[in-house]
Structure formats: structure tokens, C-alpha cells
Amino acid sequence: MPGWRRSHQRRWQKTSLLGTPVYLSGGIGPCVAGLLRPRIGLSVWLSLIPPRQQALLLAHAQCRIKARDPQLLALAYALLCVMPWNLPLWWPLHRPRFAIEVDVDARMLAQGHALRDYAALLRQHGQ
């Protein structure tokens, strides 16, 4: 993880949002940060949105943690750094973030979250 991210994380304030431990940052988030102990990072302004939207954002982040998305990305990039000449490694990394987003969205809908509410949340807060 780049140094600037670690330095930002040190300034995050630990709190609880809807009973879930989260870290509030100045402007970064929503995100999942950390490899060994992933934690949910939310921008301070996200603590001011309606509780229903907060619950969806927290569920989205928890899906990422359960699927070990941060570790998967770190492993993929580490392999690429160790063997940059290995062309088959480049193929799955062509668009890993897009693939992870699609997977998280599928898991959220499989958990029974309403498509309309979830799509509105992504559209509104993904900007």
C-alpha cells in the first residue's frame, strides 16, 4: 500500500456506524483498506446520509471484506511485480477493479438487497 494511504489512515477516526466499526476520513471513502486486518473507511459526509443508504454502503464494504478483495488485488499485483514478463498474468489484471465491482454487485443482489435502491445508491454516491 502506498505511503500516502498509510499516512491518511493514521488520521482516520475510529467510530461506529449502525453498530459496525468504521473509520471516518476527511474525504476518502467508501473503501476497504488494509491487507491483514481490512477495515471500512468512510468519508465524514457519508455519516450524514440516511441510515438506509448507510446500511447499503456498509453491506457493500462487508462483501468486499468477506470475499477478501483487498488481498486478492494485492496478490495479483505482487505476482505481476515479481514476474512482469509473464503475459498470462497480465490478462486477469486487465481490468481487475471492474471484475471485482461486478462480483460485489452480484453478491449484494444475491443477499436480497433491492436492485432499485442499490442502483440509486451507486449512482448517487459513486460520483
Secondary structure, DSSP 8 states (H G I E B T S, - for coil): --HHHHHHHHT-EEEEETTEEEEEESS--SEEE-SSS-EEEEEGGGGGS-HHHHHHHHHHHHHHHHTTHHHHHHHHHHHHHH-TT-HHHHTTTSSHHHHHHHHHHHHHHHTT--HHHHHHHHHHH--
